[in-house]
C-alpha cells in the first residue's frame, strides 16, 4: 500500500510530542521532512525524531516534490495564510485547531480551497477519531440515555507563562480559542446539529489581555450545551451528556492517553455500566483517516464547512460576552 509522505511545518511542541510520533506509527504515512525558519532547529529536531530531511525554510518544504501532505501546527494567526501557501504548492493540508482567528478568515480558506478540488484540507480535531467518541455518539443515537437534553463540559489547565503563545491575544491566544473550541465541537458532534444562539461570559486577564476563563451556553433548540474552559484553573476535563433516561460521562474527553484504556460511564435508573475503551492514539487515527481520504480521493472526515461553523460559534460567544446579550449564530 502506498504511504503518504508528510512534511511538518515548524518544530512546534504539539508536533514534536504528539503528531510526528503518531504519524510515524501510522499504517499509511511517513514523516519525510520537517521545516523550520532556523536551520539548526530543523536539523536537531529531525535528528531527534528520525526524520530524514530537514529544511531551513518553509518554502523549501513546499517545493520538496517528495512531500504529499503538510501538517500545519503554527500559531493560530498563521493557520490560514500558510495553509493557503501549501495548497498553492500542490500539497494537502492537515491544520491544527482552531483553523483561524474568526469565521470570516476560515470562510476565505474554504472559498480559496475550492480552487484546488484535488487537494484535501482538514482541521485537526483529533478527539473525533478516538473510539470513545464513536461509542459515545452511538449511545446517544441508539437511545441508551433516552432523549438527549443537555451536555456539560469542562476543560482547564494553568499557564501564566508570559512568553507562551496561548497568553498572546493578538495571535489567537486565550482559553476559548485554545480549548473552548473542543467544548463547542463536542457539543456539535454529539447533537449532530448547529446551535441557534449562544450566550457567553469571558474573564480577561488584566496583564495578558486573553480570556483566562470563558463560560458559554449553546441553544440547539430541544438540546442545550454548557461549558467552562480556563487557562488559569486547576487542570481538569470532563464531559457529561444528560438524557431523559440516563447520562453518559466521559472521563478524559479531549486528550485521552494513547497507551491506556479510557472509560465511559453509562448511568441509568437500572444500573451503572463502566464501558472500557481500549487504548488508541487519536493522533494516529486522525493521520490515517486523512491519508485514506487522500489515497482514495474521498471527502475528509471533517470538511472545512465544519471548521467554519465551529468558528461561527466562537465568534458569537465573544460577541455575547462583549454585549451582554444572547447572540444568534448565523
ROSE-891742 format. One record per residue: x, y negated, z negated of N, C-alpha, C, CB in turn. Coordinates in steps of 0.1 Angstrom, whole numbers, plus 5000, padded with zeros to 4 digits. Glycine has a CB too. Layout:
BEGIN
> X,Y,Z,X,Y,Z,X,Y,Z,X,Y,Z .
...
END
This chain:
BEGIN
> 5008,5012,5000,5000,5000,5000,5009,4988,5000,4990,5000,4988 .
> 5005,4978,5008,5013,4966,5009,5011,4958,4996,5008,4957,5021 .
> 5022,4951,4992,5022,4943,4980,5022,4928,4984,5033,4947,4970 .
> 5015,4920,4976,5016,4906,4978,5028,4900,4971,5003,4899,4972 .
> 5036,4892,4979,5048,4886,4973,5044,4872,4967,5059,4884,4984 .
> 5046,4871,4954,5042,4859,4947,5054,4850,4945,5036,4863,4933 .
> 5051,4837,4946,5061,4826,4943,5055,4819,4931,5064,4817,4955 .
> 5064,4816,4921,5059,4809,4909,5064,4794,4910,5065,4816,4897 .
> 5054,4786,4908,5056,4771,4909,5059,4766,4895,5044,4764,4916 .
> 5072,4764,4892,5077,4759,4879,5080,4770,4869,5066,4749,4873 .
> 5087,4766,4859,5091,4776,4848,5082,4774,4836,5106,4775,4845 .
> 5070,4771,4838,5061,4768,4827,5060,4780,4817,5047,4764,4832 .
> 5057,4777,4805,5057,4787,4794,5047,4798,4797,5054,4781,4781 .
> 5035,4794,4801,5025,4805,4804,5029,4814,4815,5011,4798,4807 .
> 5036,4809,4824,5041,4818,4835,5052,4827,4830,5047,4810,4846 .
> 5062,4822,4822,5073,4830,4817,5068,4840,4808,5083,4821,4810 .
> 5059,4837,4799,5055,4846,4788,5043,4855,4791,5052,4838,4776 .
> 5035,4851,4801,5023,4859,4803,5021,4863,4818,5011,4851,4799 .
> 5021,4853,4827,5016,4856,4840,5027,4864,4848,5013,4844,4847 .
> 5040,4859,4848,5050,4866,4855,5052,4881,4851,5063,4859,4853 .
> 5053,4884,4838,5054,4898,4834,5041,4906,4839,5056,4899,4819 .
> 5030,4899,4838,5017,4906,4842,5017,4909,4857,5005,4897,4839 .
> 5022,4900,4865,5022,4903,4880,5032,4914,4882,5026,4890,4888 .
> 5043,4914,4875,5054,4924,4877,5049,4938,4873,5066,4921,4869 .
> 5038,4938,4865,5032,4951,4861,5021,4955,4870,5027,4951,4847 .
> 5017,4947,4880,5005,4949,4888,5009,4960,4899,5001,4936,4895 .
> 4998,4966,4904,4999,4976,4914,5001,4971,4928,4987,4985,4913 .
> 4997,4959,4930,4997,4953,4944,5004,4940,4945,4983,4952,4948 .
> 5013,4937,4936,5020,4924,4937,5034,4925,4931,5012,4913,4930 .
> 5043,4916,4936,5056,4915,4931,5060,4900,4930,5066,4923,4939 .
> 5067,4896,4920,5072,4883,4919,5085,4882,4927,5074,4878,4904 .
> 5084,4875,4938,5096,4875,4947,5104,4862,4945,5091,4875,4962 .
> 5099,4851,4940,5107,4839,4939,5100,4830,4928,5108,4832,4952 .
> 5109,4821,4923,5104,4811,4913,5111,4798,4917,5107,4815,4899 .
> 5104,4787,4915,5109,4774,4918,5109,4764,4906,5102,4767,4930 .
> 5119,4756,4905,5119,4745,4895,5125,4733,4901,5126,4750,4882 .
> 5122,4721,4896,5129,4709,4901,5143,4709,4895,5121,4697,4896 .
> 5147,4718,4886,5160,4719,4881,5166,4732,4885,5160,4717,4865 .
> 5177,4732,4893,5182,4744,4899,5187,4754,4888,5194,4741,4908 .
> 5194,4748,4878,5198,4757,4867,5187,4764,4859,5207,4749,4857 .
> 5176,4756,4857,5165,4762,4850,5159,4773,4859,5154,4751,4847 .
> 5158,4771,4872,5152,4781,4881,5161,4794,4881,5151,4776,4895 .
> 5174,4792,4881,5183,4803,4881,5183,4811,4868,5198,4799,4884 .
> 5183,4804,4857,5183,4810,4844,5170,4818,4842,5184,4800,4833 .
> 5158,4812,4846,5146,4819,4844,5145,4831,4853,5134,4809,4847 .
> 5149,4830,4866,5149,4841,4875,5158,4853,4869,5154,4837,4889 .
> 5169,4849,4864,5178,4860,4859,5172,4866,4847,5192,4854,4855 .
> 5166,4858,4838,5160,4864,4826,5148,4873,4828,5156,4852,4816 .
> 5141,4870,4839,5128,4877,4842,5130,4887,4854,5117,4868,4845 .
> 5142,4888,4859,5144,4897,4870,5137,4893,4883,5139,4911,4866 .
> 5137,4881,4886,5131,4875,4898,5142,4874,4908,5123,4862,4896 .
> 5141,4879,4920,5153,4880,4929,5157,4867,4935,5149,4889,4940 .
> 5148,4857,4937,5151,4844,4943,5147,4833,4935,5145,4843,4957 .
> 5156,4823,4933,5154,4810,4926,5155,4799,4936,5163,4809,4914 .
> 5145,4790,4936,5146,4778,4944,5147,4765,4935,5133,4777,4953 .
> 5155,4756,4940,5158,4744,4932,5148,4733,4935,5171,4739,4935 .
> 5138,4735,4944,5128,4725,4946,5115,4733,4949,5131,4715,4958 .
> 5104,4726,4947,5091,4733,4951,5090,4734,4966,5079,4724,4945 .
> 5095,4725,4973,5094,4725,4988,5101,4737,4993,5100,4713,4994 .
> 5112,4742,4987,5119,4754,4992,5110,4766,4990,5132,4755,4984 .
> 5103,4766,4979,5094,4778,4977,5083,4778,4988,5087,4777,4963 .
> 5078,4766,4992,5067,4766,5002,5072,4770,5015,5061,4752,5002 .
> 5084,4768,5018,5090,4771,5032,5096,4785,5032,5100,4761,5036 .
> 5095,4792,5020,5100,4806,5019,5090,4815,5026,5103,4810,5005 .
> 5094,4820,5038,5085,4828,5046,5081,4842,5040,5090,4830,5060 .
> 5089,4846,5030,5086,4859,5024,5074,4858,5014,5098,4864,5017 .
> 5070,4845,5010,5060,4843,5000,5046,4843,5005,5063,4830,4992 .
> 5037,4851,5000,5023,4852,5004,5015,4843,4996,5018,4866,5003 .
> 5017,4843,4982,5008,4836,4973,5016,4828,4963,4998,4846,4966 .
> 5010,4817,4959,5017,4808,4949,5008,4808,4936,5018,4793,4954 .
> 5015,4810,4925,5009,4808,4912,5013,4794,4907,5013,4819,4901 .
> 5003,4785,4904,5005,4772,4900,5001,4769,4885,4997,4762,4909 .
> 5011,4769,4876,5008,4766,4862,5013,4752,4858,5015,4776,4854 .
> 5014,4743,4868,5018,4729,4865,5008,4722,4855,5020,4721,4878 .
> 5012,4711,4849,5003,4703,4841,4990,4700,4849,5009,4691,4836 .
> 4979,4698,4842,4966,4697,4848,4965,4686,4859,4956,4693,4837 .
> 4972,4675,4857,4971,4664,4867,4978,4667,4880,4977,4651,4861 .
> 4986,4678,4880,4993,4682,4892,4987,4694,4899,5007,4685,4889 .
> 4976,4699,4894,4970,4711,4899,4965,4709,4914,4958,4716,4891 .
> 4957,4699,4916,4951,4698,4929,4961,4694,4939,4940,4687,4928 .
> 4970,4684,4936,4979,4680,4946,4989,4690,4951,4987,4668,4941 .
> 4994,4698,4942,5003,4709,4946,4997,4721,4951,5012,4713,4934 .
> 4984,4723,4947,4977,4734,4954,4974,4731,4968,4963,4737,4946 .
> 4971,4718,4971,4969,4714,4985,4982,4715,4993,4964,4699,4985 .
> 4993,4712,4987,5006,4713,4994,5009,4728,4997,5017,4707,4985 .
> 5005,4737,4988,5007,4751,4990,4998,4756,5002,5004,4759,4978 .
> 4986,4751,5002,4977,4755,5013,4982,4750,5026,4963,4750,5010 .
> 4987,4738,5026,4993,4732,5039,5004,4740,5044,4997,4718,5036 .
> 5011,4747,5034,5023,4755,5038,5019,4769,5041,5033,4755,5026 .
> 5006,4772,5041,5001,4785,5045,5001,4796,5034,5009,4790,5056 .
> 5001,4791,5021,5001,4801,5010,4987,4801,5003,5012,4796,5000 .
> 4984,4813,4999,4973,4815,4990,4977,4809,4976,4968,4830,4989 .
> 4967,4805,4968,4970,4799,4955,4961,4804,4944,4969,4784,4956 .
> 4967,4808,4933,4961,4811,4920,4965,4799,4911,4964,4825,4914 .
> 4956,4791,4907,4959,4779,4900,4954,4779,4885,4954,4766,4907 .
> 4962,4775,4876,4957,4775,4862,4945,4766,4860,4969,4771,4853 .
> 4938,4769,4849,4926,4761,4845,4931,4750,4836,4916,4770,4838 .
> 4923,4739,4835,4912,4736,4844,4918,4731,4857,4903,4725,4838 .
> 4910,4733,4868,4916,4731,4881,4919,4717,4884,4906,4736,4891 .
> 4914,4707,4877,4917,4693,4880,4913,4685,4868,4909,4688,4892 .
> 4914,4671,4870,4911,4662,4859,4897,4659,4858,4919,4649,4861 .
> 4889,4660,4869,4875,4658,4868,4868,4666,4880,4871,4643,4869 .
> 4855,4666,4881,4848,4674,4891,4850,4668,4905,4834,4675,4888 .
> 4852,4655,4906,4854,4648,4919,4867,4653,4925,4854,4633,4918 .
> 4878,4654,4917,4891,4659,4922,4890,4673,4926,4901,4657,4911 .
> 4883,4681,4918,4882,4696,4922,4873,4697,4935,4876,4704,4911 .
> 4863,4688,4936,4855,4688,4948,4863,4685,4961,4843,4678,4947 .
> 4873,4676,4959,4882,4673,4970,4889,4686,4974,4891,4662,4967 .
> 4894,4693,4964,4902,4705,4967,4893,4715,4974,4907,4711,4954 .
> 4880,4717,4970,4871,4726,4976,4869,4722,4991,4857,4725,4969 .
> 4867,4709,4993,4864,4704,5007,4877,4706,5016,4861,4689,5007 .
> 4888,4703,5011,4901,4705,5018,4904,4720,5021,4912,4698,5011 .
> 4900,4728,5011,4903,4743,5013,4895,4749,5024,4900,4750,5000 .
> 4884,4743,5028,4876,4748,5039,4884,4747,5053,4863,4740,5040 .
> 4894,4738,5053,4902,4737,5065,4911,4750,5067,4911,4724,5064 .
> 4912,4758,5056,4921,4769,5056,4913,4782,5053,4933,4768,5046 .
> 4904,4786,5062,4895,4797,5059,4902,4810,5057,4885,4799,5071 .
> 4914,4812,5061,4921,4824,5059,4929,4825,5046,4930,4827,5071 .
> 4929,4814,5039,4937,4813,5026,4927,4813,5014,4945,4801,5026 .
> 4932,4820,5004,4924,4821,4992,4929,4812,4981,4924,4836,4986 .
> 4919,4806,4973,4922,4797,4962,4913,4802,4950,4920,4782,4965 .
> 4919,4803,4938,4911,4807,4927,4916,4800,4914,4911,4822,4925 .
> 4907,4797,4906,4910,4791,4892,4913,4803,4883,4899,4782,4887 .
> 4924,4802,4875,4929,4813,4867,4922,4814,4854,4944,4812,4865 .
> 4909,4817,4854,4902,4821,4841,4903,4836,4839,4887,4816,4842 .
> 4914,4840,4833,4918,4854,4832,4909,4862,4824,4932,4855,4827 .
> 4902,4855,4814,4893,4863,4805,4883,4871,4812,4887,4854,4795 .
> 4878,4866,4824,4867,4872,4831,4871,4886,4836,4863,4864,4843 .
> 4883,4890,4836,4888,4902,4842,4890,4913,4831,4900,4901,4850 .
> 4889,4908,4818,4891,4918,4807,4879,4927,4806,4894,4911,4794 .
> 4881,4940,4804,4869,4949,4802,4859,4945,4792,4874,4963,4800 .
> 4864,4938,4781,4854,4934,4771,4843,4925,4776,4862,4928,4759 .
> 4847,4916,4786,4838,4907,4791,4828,4913,4801,4845,4895,4797 .
> 4833,4923,4808,4825,4931,4817,4814,4938,4809,4833,4940,4826 .
> 4819,4944,4798,4810,4951,4789,4800,4942,4782,4818,4959,4778 .
> 4804,4930,4778,4795,4921,4771,4784,4916,4781,4803,4909,4766 .
> 4788,4914,4793,4778,4909,4802,4768,4921,4805,4784,4905,4816 .
> 4773,4933,4806,4764,4944,4808,4754,4945,4796,4772,4957,4809 .
> 4759,4943,4784,4750,4944,4772,4739,4933,4773,4758,4943,4759 .
> 4742,4921,4777,4732,4911,4779,4722,4914,4790,4739,4897,4782 .
> 4727,4919,4801,4719,4922,4812,4710,4934,4810,4727,4924,4825 .
> 4714,4944,4803,4706,4956,4801,4696,4955,4789,4714,4968,4799 .
> 4696,4943,4783,4686,4940,4772,4690,4946,4759,4673,4946,4776 .
> 4703,4949,4757,4707,4955,4744,4705,4946,4732,4722,4958,4744 .
> 4704,4933,4734,4701,4924,4723,4687,4917,4726,4712,4913,4721 .
> 4679,4923,4734,4666,4917,4738,4669,4905,4748,4659,4912,4726 .
> 4661,4895,4746,4662,4883,4755,4673,4874,4749,4649,4876,4756 .
> 4683,4871,4757,4694,4861,4753,4688,4848,4749,4704,4860,4764 .
> 4692,4842,4738,4686,4830,4733,4697,4819,4732,4679,4831,4721 .
> 4708,4822,4725,4718,4812,4723,4732,4819,4722,4715,4804,4711 .
> 4742,4811,4725,4756,4815,4725,4764,4805,4717,4762,4817,4739 .
> 4772,4810,4708,4781,4801,4700,4795,4805,4700,4776,4800,4685 .
> 4804,4796,4703,4818,4800,4704,4827,4789,4697,4823,4801,4718 .
> 4838,4794,4692,4848,4785,4685,4862,4789,4691,4847,4786,4670 .
> 4870,4779,4694,4884,4782,4698,4892,4771,4693,4885,4783,4714 .
> 4903,4774,4685,4911,4763,4679,4925,4768,4677,4905,4759,4666 .
> 4934,4758,4676,4948,4761,4672,4953,4747,4666,4957,4765,4684 .
> 4965,4747,4661,4971,4735,4655,4984,4731,4663,4973,4737,4640 .
> 4984,4719,4668,4995,4714,4676,4996,4699,4675,4994,4719,4691 .
> 5006,4694,4668,5008,4679,4667,5021,4675,4672,5006,4674,4653 .
> 5026,4683,4682,5039,4680,4688,5037,4669,4698,5045,4693,4695 .
> 5043,4658,4696,5040,4646,4704,5046,4648,4718,5046,4634,4698 .
> 5055,4657,4720,5061,4660,4734,5053,4670,4742,5075,4664,4732 .
> 5044,4677,4735,5036,4687,4742,5026,4681,4752,5029,4696,4732 .
> 5025,4687,4764,5016,4681,4774,5001,4681,4770,5017,4689,4787 .
> 4998,4690,4760,4984,4690,4756,4981,4678,4747,4982,4703,4748 .
> 4991,4671,4743,4988,4659,4735,4990,4646,4743,4998,4659,4723 .
> 4990,4647,4756,4991,4635,4765,4978,4634,4773,5004,4637,4775 .
> 4970,4623,4770,4957,4622,4776,4958,4619,4791,4950,4611,4770 .
> 4968,4612,4796,4968,4608,4810,4972,4619,4820,4979,4597,4812 .
> 4976,4631,4814,4978,4642,4823,4969,4654,4821,4993,4647,4822 .
> 4958,4651,4814,4947,4661,4812,4949,4669,4799,4947,4670,4823 .
> 4955,4662,4789,4956,4669,4776,4943,4669,4768,4967,4663,4768 .
> 4943,4675,4756,4932,4675,4747,4925,4688,4746,4922,4665,4752 .
> 4917,4690,4736,4911,4702,4733,4901,4707,4744,4904,4702,4719 .
> 4892,4698,4748,4882,4701,4758,4888,4707,4771,4873,4689,4761 .
> 4898,4700,4776,4904,4704,4788,4912,4717,4786,4913,4693,4794 .
> 4919,4719,4775,4928,4730,4774,4920,4743,4770,4938,4727,4763 .
> 4911,4742,4760,4905,4754,4755,4890,4753,4755,4909,4757,4741 .
> 4884,4741,4755,4870,4740,4755,4864,4745,4769,4865,4725,4753 .
> 4873,4744,4779,4868,4749,4792,4865,4763,4792,4879,4746,4803 .
> 4872,4771,4783,4868,4785,4781,4854,4787,4775,4879,4792,4772 .
> 4851,4779,4765,4838,4780,4758,4827,4777,4768,4837,4770,4747 .
> 4829,4767,4777,4819,4764,4787,4818,4775,4797,4823,4751,4794 .
> 4830,4780,4802,4830,4790,4812,4823,4803,4807,4844,4793,4817 .
> 4826,4807,4795,4820,4820,4790,4805,4818,4789,4826,4823,4776 .
> 4800,4807,4785,4785,4805,4784,4779,4806,4798,4782,4791,4778 .
> 4785,4800,4808,4780,4801,4821,4781,4815,4826,4788,4791,4831 .
> 4792,4822,4823,4793,4836,4827,4783,4845,4821,4807,4841,4823 .
> 4780,4844,4808,4770,4853,4802,4756,4850,4806,4771,4851,4787 .
> 4753,4837,4808,4739,4834,4813,4737,4836,4828,4736,4819,4809 .
> 4748,4835,4835,4747,4836,4850,4740,4824,4856,4740,4849,4853 .
> 4741,4813,4849,4734,4801,4854,4742,4788,4850,4720,4800,4849 .
> 4737,4777,4854,4743,4764,4851,4735,4756,4841,4746,4756,4864 .
> 4741,4749,4832,4733,4741,4822,4726,4729,4829,4742,4736,4811 .
> 4714,4726,4824,4707,4715,4830,4712,4702,4824,4692,4716,4827 .
> 4716,4702,4811,4720,4690,4804,4729,4694,4793,4708,4681,4799 .
> 4737,4684,4788,4746,4687,4777,4746,4675,4768,4760,4690,4782 .
> 4751,4677,4755,4755,4667,4746,4768,4670,4740,4744,4665,4735 .
> 4776,4660,4737,4789,4663,4732,4794,4652,4722,4799,4663,4743 .
> 4803,4656,4714,4809,4647,4704,4824,4650,4703,4802,4649,4690 .
> 4832,4640,4706,4846,4641,4707,4853,4633,4696,4852,4637,4720 .
> 4862,4639,4689,4870,4632,4678,4884,4630,4684,4871,4641,4665 .
> 4888,4617,4686,4900,4614,4692,4911,4612,4682,4898,4601,4700 .
> 4923,4617,4685,4935,4615,4677,4939,4600,4678,4946,4625,4681 .
> 4941,4593,4667,4944,4579,4668,4958,4576,4673,4943,4573,4654 .
> 4967,4586,4672,4981,4585,4677,4982,4589,4692,4990,4593,4668 .
> 4977,4601,4695,4979,4606,4709,4968,4602,4719,4978,4621,4708 .
> 4956,4599,4714,4945,4595,4723,4938,4606,4729,4950,4586,4733 .
> 4942,4619,4726,4935,4630,4731,4924,4634,4722,4945,4642,4733 .
> 4914,4642,4727,4904,4647,4718,4910,4659,4710,4891,4652,4726 .
> 4911,4657,4697,4916,4668,4688,4905,4677,4684,4923,4662,4676 .
> 4893,4673,4686,4882,4682,4683,4870,4678,4691,4878,4682,4668 .
> 4864,4687,4698,4851,4684,4706,4841,4695,4703,4855,4684,4721 .
> 4829,4691,4701,4818,4700,4699,4808,4696,4710,4811,4699,4685 .
> 4801,4707,4715,4792,4705,4726,4780,4714,4725,4798,4706,4739 .
> 4769,4710,4731,4757,4718,4732,4753,4718,4747,4745,4713,4723 .
> 4750,4730,4752,4746,4731,4766,4732,4737,4767,4756,4741,4774 .
> 4724,4730,4775,4710,4734,4776,4708,4741,4789,4700,4721,4775 .
> 4706,4754,4789,4703,4762,4801,4688,4765,4803,4710,4776,4799 .
> 4680,4757,4796,4665,4760,4797,4661,4769,4785,4661,4766,4810 .
> 4659,4781,4788,4655,4791,4778,4666,4795,4769,4648,4803,4784 .
> 4678,4792,4773,4690,4796,4766,4698,4783,4762,4699,4806,4773 .
> 4704,4783,4751,4713,4772,4747,4727,4778,4744,4708,4764,4735 .
> 4737,4769,4744,4751,4773,4740,4757,4762,4732,4759,4777,4752 .
> 4764,4765,4722,4771,4755,4714,4785,4760,4712,4764,4753,4700 .
> 4794,4750,4711,4808,4754,4709,4815,4742,4701,4815,4756,4722 .
> 4827,4746,4695,4836,4737,4690,4850,4741,4694,4835,4735,4674 .
> 4858,4732,4699,4872,4735,4702,4881,4725,4695,4874,4735,4717 .
> 4893,4728,4691,4901,4719,4685,4916,4722,4686,4898,4718,4670 .
> 4924,4712,4688,4939,4714,4688,4945,4711,4674,4945,4705,4699 .
> 4937,4708,4665,4942,4704,4651,4934,4711,4640,4943,4689,4649 .
> 4930,4723,4642,4924,4731,4632,4931,4744,4630,4908,4734,4635 .
> 4928,4752,4620,4934,4765,4618,4931,4773,4630,4928,4771,4605 .
> 4941,4781,4635,4939,4789,4647,4928,4800,4645,4952,4797,4650 .
> 4918,4800,4654,4907,4809,4653,4900,4809,4667,4897,4804,4642 .
> 4893,4821,4669,4885,4822,4681,4874,4833,4678,4893,4825,4694 .
> 4862,4830,4683,4851,4840,4681,4840,4835,4691,4846,4840,4666 .
> 4832,4845,4696,4820,4842,4703,4809,4851,4699,4823,4843,4719 .
> 4797,4845,4697,4786,4853,4693,4774,4850,4702,4782,4851,4678 .
> 4768,4860,4708,4756,4858,4716,4744,4864,4709,4758,4865,4730 .
> 4734,4856,4707,4722,4860,4699,4710,4862,4708,4718,4849,4689 .
> 4703,4873,4706,4691,4876,4714,4679,4878,4704,4693,4888,4722 .
> 4668,4881,4710,4656,4884,4702,4656,4896,4694,4644,4884,4711 .
> 4665,4906,4698,4666,4919,4691,4680,4922,4686,4661,4929,4700 .
> 4689,4913,4686,4702,4916,4681,4712,4906,4686,4707,4930,4687 .
> 4725,4909,4683,4736,4899,4687,4748,4907,4691,4739,4890,4675 .
> 4757,4900,4698,4769,4905,4702,4780,4896,4697,4770,4906,4718 .
> 4790,4902,4690,4801,4894,4685,4814,4899,4692,4803,4895,4670 .
> 4821,4890,4698,4834,4893,4704,4845,4887,4695,4835,4887,4719 .
> 4854,4896,4690,4864,4892,4680,4875,4883,4686,4870,4904,4674 .
> 4880,4887,4698,4891,4879,4704,4886,4876,4718,4904,4887,4704 .
> 4878,4866,4720,4872,4865,4733,4881,4859,4744,4860,4855,4732 .
> 4891,4851,4741,4898,4844,4751,4912,4849,4754,4899,4829,4747 .
> 4920,4852,4744,4933,4857,4747,4936,4870,4741,4944,4847,4742 .
> 4928,4880,4745,4929,4894,4740,4943,4899,4742,4918,4903,4747 .
> 4948,4906,4732,4962,4911,4733,4962,4922,4744,4967,4917,4720 .
> 4974,4922,4751,4975,4932,4762,4978,4946,4758,4986,4927,4772 .
> 4983,4947,4745,4988,4960,4741,4980,4966,4730,5002,4958,4736 .
> 4968,4960,4727,4960,4966,4716,4945,4966,4720,4961,4958,4703 .
> 4938,4976,4715,4923,4976,4718,4917,4964,4712,4917,4990,4713 .
> 4905,4960,4717,4897,4950,4711,4883,4956,4708,4896,4937,4720 .
> 4875,4948,4701,4862,4953,4697,4851,4943,4699,4863,4957,4682 .
> 4840,4949,4703,4827,4941,4704,4818,4947,4694,4821,4942,4719 .
> 4812,4938,4686,4802,4943,4677,4788,4941,4683,4803,4935,4663 .
> 4780,4952,4683,4767,4951,4688,4758,4954,4676,4764,4962,4700 .
> 4750,4944,4672,4743,4944,4659,4728,4942,4662,4748,4934,4649 .
> 4720,4952,4659,4706,4952,4660,4699,4955,4646,4700,4961,4671 .
> 4686,4955,4646,4679,4958,4633,4682,4973,4629,4664,4956,4635 .
> 4684,4981,4639,4686,4995,4637,4700,4999,4632,4683,5003,4649 .
> 4710,4993,4638,4724,4997,4635,4734,4986,4639,4727,5010,4641 .
> 4746,4988,4635,4757,4980,4640,4767,4990,4646,4764,4972,4629 .
> 4770,4987,4659,4779,4995,4666,4792,4987,4669,4773,5000,4680 .
> 4803,4993,4666,4816,4987,4670,4821,4993,4682,4826,4987,4658 .
> 4821,4986,4693,4825,4992,4706,4840,4989,4708,4816,4986,4717 .
> 4847,5000,4709,4862,4998,4711,4865,4997,4726,4869,5011,4705 .
> 4872,4987,4730,4875,4984,4744,4891,4987,4745,4871,4970,4748 .
> 4894,4996,4753,4908,4999,4754,4917,4987,4758,4910,5010,4764 .
> 4930,4988,4754,4939,4977,4757,4940,4975,4772,4953,4980,4752 .
> 4940,4962,4776,4941,4958,4790,4948,4945,4791,4927,4958,4797 .
> 4956,4943,4801,4963,4930,4803,4954,4922,4813,4977,4932,4809 .
> 4947,4912,4808,4938,4905,4816,4945,4896,4827,4929,4896,4808 .
> 4957,4893,4824,4965,4886,4834,4969,4895,4846,4978,4880,4828 .
> 4972,4907,4843,4975,4917,4853,4963,4920,4862,4980,4930,4848 .
> 4951,4922,4855,4939,4925,4862,4935,4913,4871,4928,4928,4852 .
> 4937,4901,4866,4934,4889,4874,4943,4889,4887,4937,4876,4866 .
> 4956,4891,4885,4965,4891,4896,4962,4902,4907,4980,4893,4892 .
> 4958,4913,4902,4954,4924,4911,4941,4921,4918,4952,4937,4903 .
> 4932,4915,4911,4919,4911,4918,4922,4901,4929,4909,4906,4908 .
> 4930,4891,4926,4933,4881,4936,4941,4887,4948,4942,4869,4929 .
> 4951,4895,4945,4958,4902,4956,4949,4911,4964,4969,4910,4950 .
> 4940,4918,4958,4930,4926,4966,4922,4917,4975,4920,4933,4956 .
> 4917,4905,4970,4910,4896,4979,4918,4892,4991,4905,4884,4971 .
> 4931,4889,4989,4939,4886,5000,4941,4897,5010,4953,4881,4995 .
> 4944,4909,5005,4947,4920,5014,4934,4925,5021,4953,4932,5006 .
> 4923,4924,5015,4910,4929,5021,4902,4917,5027,4902,4935,5010 .
> 4908,4905,5026,4901,4893,5032,4887,4892,5026,4900,4894,5047 .
> 4886,4894,5013,4873,4893,5006,4872,4879,4999,4871,4904,4996 .
> 4860,4875,4995,4859,4863,4986,4866,4866,4973,4844,4859,4985 .
> 4872,4856,4967,4878,4858,4954,4868,4859,4944,4888,4846,4951 .
> 4871,4866,4933,4860,4868,4922,4854,4856,4917,4866,4876,4911 .
> 4862,4845,4915,4856,4832,4910,4860,4821,4921,4862,4828,4896 .
> 4851,4819,4930,4854,4809,4941,4854,4795,4936,4844,4811,4952 .
> 4859,4786,4944,4860,4772,4940,4847,4765,4935,4866,4764,4951 .
> 4836,4768,4941,4824,4762,4936,4822,4764,4921,4812,4767,4943 .
> 4826,4776,4916,4826,4778,4901,4834,4769,4894,4830,4793,4898 .
> 4846,4766,4899,4855,4756,4892,4849,4742,4892,4869,4756,4899 .
> 4843,4738,4903,4836,4725,4904,4825,4724,4893,4831,4723,4918 .
> 4817,4735,4892,4806,4735,4883,4811,4734,4868,4797,4747,4885 .
> 4822,4741,4865,4827,4741,4852,4832,4726,4848,4839,4751,4850 .
> 4839,4720,4858,4843,4706,4856,4832,4696,4855,4853,4702,4867 .
> 4821,4699,4861,4809,4690,4860,4804,4690,4846,4798,4694,4870 .
> 4804,4702,4839,4800,4702,4825,4810,4695,4816,4799,4717,4821 .
> 4823,4697,4819,4833,4689,4811,4831,4674,4812,4847,4693,4815 .
> 4829,4670,4825,4826,4656,4827,4814,4651,4819,4824,4653,4842 .
> 4804,4659,4819,4791,4655,4813,4793,4654,4798,4780,4664,4816 .
> 4801,4663,4792,4803,4663,4778,4811,4650,4774,4811,4675,4773 .
> 4821,4647,4782,4829,4634,4779,4819,4622,4780,4840,4633,4790 .
> 4811,4622,4790,4802,4610,4791,4792,4610,4780,4794,4611,4805 .
> 4787,4621,4776,4778,4622,4764,4784,4617,4752,4773,4636,4762 .
> 4797,4620,4749,4804,4616,4738,4805,4600,4738,4817,4622,4736 .
> 4808,4595,4750,4810,4581,4751,4798,4573,4750,4817,4578,4765 .
> 4786,4578,4755,4774,4571,4754,4765,4574,4743,4766,4574,4767 .
> 4768,4586,4736,4759,4590,4725,4746,4595,4730,4757,4579,4716 .
> 4745,4600,4742,4732,4604,4747,4733,4618,4754,4726,4594,4757 .
> 4722,4624,4756,4722,4637,4764,4724,4633,4779,4708,4644,4762 .
> 4732,4641,4785,4736,4638,4799,4732,4650,4808,4752,4635,4800 .
> 4726,4646,4819,4722,4656,4829,4734,4661,4836,4712,4651,4839 .
> 4735,4674,4839,4746,4680,4847,4741,4681,4862,4750,4693,4842 .
> 4748,4673,4870,4743,4673,4884,4754,4679,4893,4740,4659,4889 .
END
